[in-house]
Amino acid sequence: MHNDKTIKIDLEYYIMYDKLGALAIEYNTTVNHLANIAIRRLIDDIEFFRGLRKGENISIAHLNEQT
């Protein structure tokens, strides 16, 4: 899904960008794509734990999804 929203994030640990670059090359994708996957999973995990605290019926779909 493509949209025109852009955010700028300043990485505090520059080595992290180097590692993302190496992973992007290894998996033939972009650093931007890897960052989007990581952010999406972080938000999913936060929602998962919020649901646990509230006692809601939750799913862990992203554990089995392939990206």
C-alpha angles and dihedrals in degrees: 000000000000127000135163098243115118131184128189119220123188109214113222092201109054092191086066090065090051090051091048089051092051091049091048090055092045093052096036095240137104132274087237091057092049091049091051091051092049094048092047091051092047091054091046090052092049091051090047093055092044088054091050091053091050092045092239124158103258138177132215098212098151093063089072100032121105121222 
